[in-house]
């Protein structure tokens, strides 16, 4: 059977690509309907085969649909041209979406082995093709449960207003968005707002209840509005929308490798809800567990801090007079960088609009933010159970350590999920984030949080040589918690003399480890 086929269905011209196992397997497959005649996949078929065969992507039937007039069929309603002497936009998008749903899809389902449910059916496109893919999800959610929007034309007149008023997507729908961070920068029309409007749509959908496991936005550094970048994002979009071959069987698989530090190893875990990948660093105890189980320290930014913590633990737990053995679990990323900026900005923060943040050095855009809840879900519901299957853990002696943005997340965890850990170590916490939203969170919810009724302990640390506002914010939070009848019973603030934002860390290790085992 020819895996690459050209079909005519009435006046529709289609390009069909079948997955490698189609002829011999007898299986049924999900389907992605792709705008602009399938140009997005026709240039990367060998790479897609590699993703299929290596198990990185579930096999998908791809159907490219050649438009008759993209300015008409890919627009949701009529609109004037952006530039004089160019044709206006015809706004025949609803008729086009209905044709795909009611004519093209039934034909493909009848003649090929497809999985016909909405959650197995995607509509994907770039530019105006991404815009009409968005509307396919809005207008026909019972048909299209997977939507790919690559550099989508959210600048189109009236689109933002429609999205603000639209109720949102169905529970089984999943969305992928991408945009280059340089798209539209040289335009004088509404297209100059490409990046801004894409981020606004992402924010609006999060507000409407789309969680991080159902909505992803990739911002491509140096990306412009060109086929080059849209075609590059197409395989990434498929991987997000349909997942890896093994994910449907076991979403949070753990793979393992050894580290160079004795007594340590690494897991590779993928969060089942978000698909985000983590490198989990583990320092194993060198002695049998206490009767109640091992204490455990979970540490953020493990790419930067884990080695120092593991070596300190290895030395200080040596018998016969060493401290009680304990487990260290470092949460990091698949990178050789000590601080993986884009990943940690997303995982460690609540969403903040750029108007709620100071200007970044150099004037660059802030990375994507707002993934804290999904990240904590991964820790609470996947990582911690996985650790407890490997080690006998004393749940009454679990600690969380975070520095800078990790310190923000540590405090956010204490204020929103205080029972997740017993001890919270927040070093140089980024209390400034989103106009000091942590202080507001505490003031508005302290009676419900009621830390005084729990055994939670909070250890705040800051270097005396840090920026004055970093020191003063930690002092302000400490005073608020200390003065409140709802604050934690055990609370300390240590200003370490002579240390700055980064040099502070080594001085904290031994005192923190002594607290972890108490």
C-alpha positions in Angstrom: 0.0 0.0 0.0 1.2 3.5 -0.9 1.6 5.3 2.4 1.5 8.8 0.7 -1.6 9.2 -1.4 -3.3 12.0 -3.3 -7.1 11.9 -3.2 -10.0 13.8 -4.8 -13.2 14.1 -2.9 -15.6 16.2 -5.0 -13.7 19.4 -5.5 -11.5 18.8 -2.5 -7.9 17.8 -3.0 -6.4 15.8 -0.2 -3.0 14.5 0.7 -3.0 11.4 2.9 0.0 9.9 4.8 -0.4 6.6 6.6 1.8 5.6 9.6 4.5 2.9 9.2 2.6 0.0 10.8 -0.7 0.7 9.0 -0.5 -2.1 6.4 0.4 -5.0 8.6 -1.1 -4.1 12.0 -4.9 -4.0 11.5 -5.0 -1.3 14.2 -7.1 1.9 14.2 -5.3 5.2 14.3 -6.0 8.8 15.4 -6.3 11.4 12.6 -4.9 14.9 12.2 -6.5 17.1 9.5 -3.9 19.7 8.4 -4.5 22.9 6.6 -2.8 24.2 3.4 -2.6 20.8 1.7 -0.4 19.3 4.4 2.6 21.4 3.8 3.4 21.3 7.5 4.0 17.5 7.4 5.1 16.9 3.8 8.6 18.2 4.5 9.2 16.1 7.6 7.8 12.7 6.9 11.1 10.9 7.5 11.4 12.6 10.9 7.8 11.7 11.8 8.6 8.1 10.9 11.6 8.3 13.3 9.3 9.6 16.1 6.8 6.8 15.4 9.3 4.0 15.2 11.3 5.2 18.3 8.1 5.4 20.3 8.3 9.2 20.9 5.0 9.8 19.1 1.8 7.7 18.7 1.3 6.8 15.0 -1.2 9.2 13.4 -3.0 9.3 10.0 -2.3 12.7 8.4 -4.7 14.3 6.0 -3.7 17.5 4.2 -6.6 19.6 2.9 -5.9 21.9 -0.1 -8.0 25.1 0.4 -9.9 26.7 -2.5 -9.3 30.2 -1.1 -7.5 30.4 2.3 -8.5 34.1 2.8 -12.1 33.0 2.7 -12.1 29.5 4.1 -9.7 30.2 7.0 -11.4 33.3 8.4 -14.4 33.2 10.8 -16.3 36.2 9.5 -15.8 38.9 6.8 -13.2 41.6 7.5 -11.5 44.3 5.5 -8.0 43.7 4.0 -5.1 44.7 6.2 -3.4 46.6 3.3 -5.0 48.6 0.5 -5.3 46.9 -2.8 -5.3 43.4 -1.2 -8.5 41.3 -1.3 -10.8 41.4 1.8 -11.3 38.4 4.0 -14.4 36.4 3.0 -15.3 34.9 6.4 -16.5 31.5 5.1 -14.7 29.6 7.9 -17.8 28.0 9.4 -18.8 26.4 6.1 -15.2 25.1 5.7 -15.1 23.6 9.2 -18.5 22.0 8.6 -17.2 20.5 5.3 -14.2 19.0 7.0 -16.4 17.6 9.8 -19.4 16.4 7.7 -17.8 15.5 4.4 -14.1 14.9 4.5 -13.9 13.2 7.9 -16.8 10.7 7.2 -15.0 9.8 3.9 -11.7 9.2 5.7 -13.4 7.2 8.5 -15.2 5.0 6.0 -12.2 4.2 3.8 -9.4 4.0 6.5 -9.0 2.4 9.9 -9.5 5.5 12.1 -10.3 6.1 15.7 -13.4 8.3 15.2 -13.8 10.0 18.7 -13.1 13.7 19.1 -10.2 13.0 21.4 -8.6 11.1 18.5 -9.2 13.8 15.9 -7.1 16.9 15.4 -7.3 20.0 13.3 -4.0 21.7 12.8 -2.8 24.7 10.8 -0.4 27.6 10.6 -1.1 31.3 10.4 -4.7 31.7 9.2 -4.8 27.9 9.1 -4.1 28.0 12.8 -6.9 30.5 13.3 -9.5 28.4 11.6 -8.2 25.3 13.6 -9.0 27.3 16.7 -12.5 27.9 15.5 -12.9 24.3 14.5 -12.5 23.5 18.2 -14.9 26.3 19.2 -17.6 25.4 16.7 -17.4 21.6 16.5 -16.0 20.3 19.8 -17.9 17.1 19.3 -15.7 16.4 16.3 -12.3 18.0 16.9 -10.8 17.3 20.3 -7.2 18.1 19.5 -6.4 21.6 18.2 -3.0 22.7 16.9 -2.5 26.5 16.4 1.0 27.3 14.9 1.6 31.0 14.7 -2.2 31.5 14.6 -3.5 34.8 13.3 -5.1 35.9 16.6 -4.7 39.5 15.3 -7.8 38.9 13.0 -10.4 41.6 13.7 -12.8 40.6 16.5 -11.0 37.3 17.5 -9.9 38.4 20.9 -13.5 39.7 21.7 -14.9 36.4 20.6 -12.5 34.4 22.8 -13.3 36.6 25.8 -17.0 35.9 25.3 -16.7 32.2 24.3 -17.6 29.8 27.1 -14.4 27.7 26.7 -13.6 24.3 25.4 -15.0 20.9 26.1 -13.5 18.7 28.9 -11.8 16.3 26.5 -10.3 19.0 24.2 -6.5 19.6 24.2 -4.8 22.6 22.7 -1.3 23.3 21.4 -0.1 26.8 20.5 3.2 28.1 19.2 4.5 31.5 18.2 8.0 32.9 17.4 9.1 35.7 19.7 10.0 37.9 16.7 6.7 37.5 14.8 5.3 40.7 13.5 8.0 43.0 14.9 8.5 44.8 11.6 4.8 45.0 10.7 2.8 48.2 10.8 -0.6 46.4 10.7 -2.4 44.5 13.5 0.0 41.7 12.8 2.7 43.5 14.9 0.7 42.2 17.9 1.2 38.5 17.1 3.2 37.6 20.2 1.1 39.8 22.5 -2.2 38.5 21.3 -1.1 34.9 21.4 -0.1 35.2 25.0 -3.4 37.0 25.7 -5.4 34.1 24.2 -3.3 31.6 26.3 -4.0 33.7 29.4 -7.8 33.9 28.7 -8.0 30.2 28.2 -6.3 29.5 31.4 -8.7 31.8 33.1 -11.6 29.9 31.6 -10.4 26.7 33.2 -8.1 25.1 30.6 -5.4 23.5 32.8 -1.7 23.1 32.0 -2.3 19.4 31.1 -4.7 20.5 28.3 -3.1 23.7 27.0 0.5 24.4 26.0 2.1 27.4 24.5 5.6 27.2 23.0 7.4 30.5 22.3 10.2 29.9 19.8 13.3 32.1 20.4 14.2 34.2 17.4 11.2 32.8 15.6 9.6 34.8 12.8 6.3 34.3 10.9 7.7 31.8 8.4 7.0 28.2 7.3 10.5 27.3 8.7 9.3 27.8 12.3 5.8 26.5 11.8 7.1 23.3 10.2 9.6 22.9 13.1 6.7 23.2 15.6 4.4 20.8 13.8 6.1 17.6 15.2 6.2 19.2 18.6 2.5 19.9 18.4 1.7 16.4 17.4 3.7 15.0 20.3 1.8 17.3 22.7 -1.7 16.5 21.2 -1.3 12.8 20.9 1.6 11.9 23.1 4.2 9.1 23.0 3.4 5.6 22.0 3.7 4.2 25.5 1.9 7.1 27.3 -1.6 5.6 27.0 -0.5 2.5 28.8 1.7 4.1 31.5 1.7 7.9 31.6 4.4 8.5 34.3 7.1 6.0 33.3 10.4 6.2 35.2 13.7 5.5 33.5 16.9 5.4 35.4 20.6 6.0 35.2 23.5 6.3 37.6 25.3 9.5 38.6 29.1 9.9 39.3 28.5 10.8 42.9 28.5 7.4 44.9 25.1 6.5 46.3 23.1 8.6 43.8 21.1 7.8 40.7 18.7 9.6 38.3 15.2 9.0 37.3 13.6 10.5 34.2 9.9 11.2 34.7 7.2 12.7 32.6 4.2 14.3 34.3 1.2 12.5 33.1 -1.1 15.6 33.0 1.3 18.1 31.4 3.8 15.9 29.5 6.6 18.0 31.0 9.8 16.1 31.5 11.9 16.1 34.7 15.3 14.7 35.8 14.9 13.4 39.3 18.2 13.2 41.3 18.2 10.8 44.2 20.7 10.4 47.0 20.2 7.1 48.7 20.9 6.5 52.4 23.9 4.4 53.2 22.3 2.8 56.3 19.1 1.0 57.1 16.0 3.2 57.8 14.9 4.2 61.2 11.8 2.3 62.5 9.5 5.1 61.3 11.2 5.3 57.9 13.7 7.7 56.3 13.2 11.5 56.6 13.2 13.0 53.1 14.2 16.3 51.6 12.7 17.4 48.3 14.9 20.2 46.7 14.1 22.4 43.7 16.6 23.6 41.1 18.4 20.3 41.5 20.6 20.9 38.5 22.3 23.6 40.6 22.1 22.3 44.2 21.8 18.5 44.3 25.5 17.7 44.1 26.4 19.8 47.1 23.5 18.4 49.1 24.3 14.8 48.2 28.0 15.1 49.1 27.2 16.8 52.4 24.7 14.1 53.3 27.1 11.3 52.3 29.8 12.7 54.6 27.6 13.6 57.5 25.6 10.4 57.7 28.7 8.2 57.9 28.7 5.9 61.0 29.2 5.3 63.7 28.4 8.9 64.9 26.9 10.3 61.8 23.5 11.9 61.6 20.3 9.9 60.9 20.3 8.6 57.3 17.8 10.3 55.0 16.8 10.5 51.4 17.3 13.5 49.1 15.1 13.9 46.1 16.2 16.7 43.7 13.8 17.9 41.0 15.6 19.1 37.9 15.4 19.2 34.2 17.1 17.5 31.2 19.7 20.1 30.8 23.4 20.7 31.6 22.6 24.3 32.7 22.5 24.8 36.5 19.4 27.0 36.2 17.0 26.1 33.4 15.4 29.5 33.1 12.3 28.9 30.9 11.3 25.7 32.7 11.6 27.0 36.3 9.9 30.3 35.5 6.9 28.2 34.4 6.9 25.5 37.1 7.7 27.8 40.0 5.2 30.6 39.5 1.6 31.6 39.4 0.6 33.4 36.2 1.6 37.0 36.1 0.8 39.5 33.4 3.8 41.5 32.2 2.1 44.6 33.7 2.5 43.0 37.1 6.2 42.4 36.8 9.2 44.8 36.6 11.1 45.2 33.4 13.6 42.5 32.8 17.3 43.4 32.4 17.9 44.2 28.7 14.1 44.7 28.1 13.5 41.1 27.0 10.1 39.4 27.4 9.4 37.4 30.5 9.2 33.6 30.0 5.9 31.8 30.2 4.6 31.6 33.8 1.8 30.1 35.7 2.5 26.3 36.0 2.8 26.1 39.8 -0.4 24.2 40.4 0.3 21.6 37.8 3.9 21.2 39.0 2.7 20.7 42.6 0.2 18.1 41.3 3.1 16.2 39.8 5.1 16.3 43.0 2.1 15.3 45.2 0.4 12.7 43.1 3.3 11.2 41.0 6.7 11.9 42.3 6.1 11.4 46.1 4.2 8.1 45.5 7.0 6.9 43.2 9.6 7.7 45.9 7.5 5.9 48.6 7.5 2.8 46.4 11.3 2.8 46.5 12.0 3.8 50.0 10.3 3.5 53.4 9.5 7.2 54.1 8.6 8.8 57.4 5.7 11.1 56.2 6.0 13.2 59.4 9.5 14.2 58.4 9.2 15.5 54.8 10.9 18.8 53.8 10.9 21.1 50.8 13.8 23.4 49.9 13.7 26.2 47.3 15.9 29.2 46.5 14.8 32.4 44.7 11.9 31.5 42.5 12.1 28.1 44.2 11.7 30.0 47.4 8.5 31.6 46.1 7.2 28.1 45.2 8.1 26.8 48.7 6.1 29.6 50.3 3.3 29.2 47.9 3.1 25.5 48.7 3.1 26.3 52.4 0.2 28.7 51.9 -1.9 26.5 49.6 -1.0 22.9 50.4 0.6 23.1 53.9 0.2 19.4 54.6 2.4 18.3 51.7 5.5 18.8 53.8 6.4 19.3 57.5 9.4 21.6 57.1 9.7 24.4 54.5 13.1 26.0 53.7 12.8 29.2 51.6 16.1 30.8 50.7 16.1 34.3 49.2 12.5 33.8 48.2 11.2 35.9 45.3 8.4 37.6 47.3 8.4 40.4 44.7 6.7 38.1 42.2 3.4 39.5 40.8 3.4 42.6 43.1 4.1 40.5 46.2 1.1 38.3 45.6 2.3 35.9 48.4 1.6 38.6 51.0 -1.8 39.1 49.6 -2.4 35.4 49.5 -1.5 35.1 53.2 -3.6 38.1 54.3 -6.7 36.9 52.4 -6.5 33.3 53.4 -4.7 33.1 56.7 -7.8 32.0 58.7 -8.4 29.1 56.3 -4.7 28.3 56.0 -4.4 28.2 59.8 -0.8 27.2 60.1 -0.9 27.5 63.9 -3.0 24.4 64.0 -0.4 22.3 62.1 3.1 21.1 62.8 4.5 23.0 59.7 7.8 24.7 60.2 9.1 27.6 58.1 12.8 28.5 57.8 13.5 31.8 56.0 17.0 32.7 54.9 18.4 35.7 53.1 22.0 37.0 52.6 22.9 40.4 54.1 24.5 41.4 50.8 21.4 40.8 48.6 19.4 43.6 47.1 17.8 45.6 49.9 14.3 44.9 48.7 15.0 41.1 48.8 16.0 41.5 52.4 13.2 43.8 53.4 10.5 41.6 51.7 11.7 38.6 53.7 11.7 40.7 56.9 8.2 41.9 56.1 6.8 38.4 55.6 8.5 37.2 58.7 6.9 40.0 60.8 3.5 39.4 59.3 3.6 35.7 60.1 5.1 36.2 63.5 2.5 38.7 64.5 -0.4 36.7 63.2 -2.2 34.2 65.5 -2.6 32.0 62.4 1.1 31.8 61.6 3.3 28.7 62.0 4.3 27.8 65.5 7.9 27.3 64.4 9.2 30.2 62.4 12.8 31.6 61.9 14.4 34.2 59.8 18.2 34.1 59.4 20.1 36.9 57.7 23.4 35.4 56.8 26.2 38.0 57.1 28.5 38.6 54.2 26.5 36.4 51.7 24.8 37.4 48.5 21.9 35.8 46.5 24.0 32.9 45.2 26.8 32.6 47.8 24.1 32.2 50.5 23.4 28.6 49.4 26.5 26.7 50.7 26.1 28.2 54.2 22.6 26.8 54.5 23.3 23.1 53.8 24.5 21.7 57.1 22.0 23.6 59.3 19.2 22.6 57.0 20.2 18.9 57.0 20.2 18.9 60.8 16.7 20.2 60.7 15.5 17.7 58.1 16.2 14.7 60.4 14.7 16.1 63.6 
